[in-house]
Amino acid sequence: METITRTRTILIAIVVAASYIDWGIIFSVQPAFYPKEAEAKGATPSQYGFVFGIVHLAAFVSAPIFAKYGNRIGPKLLYNVGALVQGCQGIAFGFLTYVDNLGWFLGLSYFLRALDGLADAAAWGAILSILMKMWPNKVASIMSWTELCFGLGYTVGPAIGSFLYSVGGFLLPFEITGGIGLLIAILIFFVIPNVDNIQVTESKEIIPEPVESKPSLTLTAVAKSPKLFMPYVDNVINFVGYGFVEAMIEPHLSEAGATQIQVGYFFLIMGALYMVTTPVIGYTCDHIKSPILVSILGNLCMAVAFVFVGPLPWIPIEPSVNLLFGMAAWIGFSYTLCLVSTFSRAHNEAMKRGYNDDLPTYLILSGLWSTSFYFGNFAGPTAGGFLVEYLDFRGSTIVFLALYVMMTIVDVAELVFDGVRPLKDVEIEEYEEI
């Protein structure tokens, strides 16, 4: 049996963190400049909007398949191949700048982005399995840190892409991020162990026997409980709005007179607010009785954002770079309010209902979070492309304003209903494992 030394543990942590950050960047590096390139080749917003959406659709569809058959394939093989494919497709995407035919340009864009989604879903599930097998008593930490690293890369990706595009054109952002991904894939092959041959030292710790046996959370239980299910509906709406802004803001900024560097600043401001406010909002959600209040505030703030990011067609204000910079900060803050509070709400409700705080429960909660992330980021850019094409950007903001007002009302209704009929001694009914 192979024993994992302290040095190798540090190397694994560095490589895994770097891979998640780079995958997040590869996922999101395009929005600051791809619409400009696509429009120059004759593409419409509905056509290039799907380029942003298809990567999430592919991950959304394939993630359950890899979850089911990942152990048969082998987590290490799946992780190695997934990491390698992400790096290679990242490099290949940059060469689309030399494809002048619109049909081929869009077709290859769809193909490579779908391949990225498949590879991400394969590698994400595989590395979680590996890490949880190696450190079974640190599930919560593993889940939070991997999601944090991916989220970091995903939020700063557009700003990095804009800077590299301004320096070296369409090719450079993909060659840098894809090349780093390829290097990480090679390191992964040597650093990540085969989990079937490792000795788990964590299992030697003395864990007290539970006083009472509790079931783990299941998908059936989530589907039957609105208070477990609704946080993920909140999450989908949050990602839909954020995904729309991310995919469609570059042409809107250009019309307002922004330079390519200023486009990058817009995304950098959004990402910076996300990184700065996440720990504060997380601490707040952990120390207040009703985290849904944070979700309500987040939805209200997102509604306000869509009033001014256009601005709405009937508001006599012309879009300006400074106004949009202010909205970038506001959106980054609002997005984080919803993002952090929804997971806290779902976890707290599961614990309140008496489910076990164990690995299967965390996998269900995290899996649903990933599902909402993929679906929301597919729906937002895809639907947004059609809306912008037929209503223009300012007209499209009406739809998203209505969406967030509706979600605010739903959350307020849940809060009021919970106050009228508080949960008392909830007994878990018979459950089936999904």
Steps between C-alpha positions, in 0.01 A plus 500: 500500500622851414531749786444869426783708649463857620702629204280319252189626678622858448574427132153350453340806661696739276430307179129452574453866596686614186293267280170628638604864460620442143186305407291788631701742284471279190124479560460879512789657308294583185225751598717811489591461132331202330179692411710761317682233298180309428315811381796587277450163329125567463355316803186623676452515881281188497774309318793598720289497817470123461882476495493616863206277585599171340798441730265500798238292318761232425614494862139498624412195286822303550566556872242238617641250249855542627373484858336164427778337297805686634607222735486243221718715276734587787518843671869555424460415129190720476677789672812467282302486176265782605788728592687418178195566280432836667854618435501379138161649412606828660799519269296390197233766560752777441560387141136573412616854425633363170160351403322756284194298399221579746349151495831331577590764758177450692495122455853460633425745781201290606698177473800618701289663769286186534821297528613734778173442686534121470861509618418728792216277619722191475797652682293677769318187614814288478721722713230534766487121521878481530529768768213360706654154487833641618355725774156361590469711815546833320211489255364847576843661463563320171165612357542861607860541386450341158194717433688807625795437265274442199293805591816710525612399152151537357456857629844633400507312166329772291732772637807286424361425155444868426855594605662221295278581201606866510865388507503219246163470328258206492767228504698598812235453776435142392862404448592628848208349692491182292878459524488533878215247505708258291797540736276436800361188330853363467574576866173334603613175336802481732367665818148357546515143636288202403242496781478121493860478619511765774499456874241726663646631825191704583311182587716452808340796673261415779150607403231474766202282417188700422237491767225464244507362148400760242436454129698685236333756279360368169377659178151375580505686831612820328227470236233452769608801708456850354734644764776264383421549132440875478856610585611331179227676300641823646843387387386428144345847469819652642717323241254582220534874563875492558551281193300742286707798611826310456419389145329813366667794675801542267304640201299719740820636654648565155189697400547708817853584384705256707845392383610135517692571822188659650299191407754304701458740792126432500557128551783563745272717716230231504754233592667714766168570675425127496834411659492777761141453612478118497660440844301784660170376358589141592568604859171692509301201372658278765402737781146609418181307563356535148755500212204544264512870599836515320343336194216754503751784517702343218197468271394857575851625424509302172163655407647846560804404292281421200326835536828684437734264311296570182359728625132409450373644167261750661763645735644819342862406573748402233739213583849618591822328594494639855138394553579149379807483727274585792257227394790253472573552870130482586449178300809338656366576848140396418610176331705403806209564736287247312781253432620461859162512671335231287746225595478606865118484485496151349758364747330655802162362395643151452650509850177642646306211350728249668709374209850377566787745443697242300658437160181400312321809632785727390511332159127565450526864611813566294369306200182706493707818533709396198183410308350842567830663396513314169131543416487870593813581305362311200159669509625856565733549201289286264168673569682831537637474147149473355371780722779738403455415133129584505470754785858639521691505830293769669171335409627164626561638848120526548475120493771455761360775721166315502678172576675637809189683626311171472775312688501764774125456548538121517776526763300749708200264485720212621631712787150606605365146474791370708422762766133405513561125501846436649655158454449292815639158567509399137508125466669356198272266315614187325757584243656328207857536383541663164 
